[in-house]
């Protein structure tokens, strides 16, 4: 249900641990408008990489309420821990903040830029392999130089699997 008049505001709900989706589902069944910001998360714990989504604000979600709506059904909803309040009263979240969050989530995340010859790390599962960045291979891929079995190999792989090497501490 969408509330488009001036008497509705967004509020912040704290959920029980790892129950954001459950709380959102049960609140939606009660016809409340919810917003649970999700961001893309690279699941590198598996051999086959896949994109997953994770909570932008783990343990929280936003709910839009009319001024006269009762808080009691929300508090007893599965997955909901409490309504975030300051000074004993729920504090409204500005519509502009929700709009900014939505806008940032809709914008594509920029891929890191590397310089030719720069040392990079390739993330593979729980380990990292050092390589040298050679060039871009399209917008989402890179060509790297990898030393395998005493031989240098040119390999093209997704830029998302590369990261900068940490500078050594002095």
Number of C-alpha atoms within 10 A of each C-alpha: 11 11 13 10 8 8 10 17 19 20 20 20 24 20 23 17 12 13 18 22 15 16 25 26 17 16 20 14 11 13 11 20 17 22 16 18 18 15 16 13 13 14 15 17 12 10 10 9 13 11 10 12 12 14 17 16 14 17 19 27 23 22 22 22 20 15 10 8 12 10 12 8 10 21 14 11 18 17 23 24 19 17 21 15 13 8 6 7 9 14 15 17 15 11 13 9 11 14 11 11 12 14 10 11 15 10 8 7 10 6 13 11 11 19 12 13 13 13 18 22 18 22 15 16 13 9 10 14 12 18 22 20 23 19 16 19 14 10 9 12 17 21 19 28 20 18 14 8 7 7 8 12 13 14 13 15 16 15 21 14 17 24 18 15 13 9 6 5 4 3
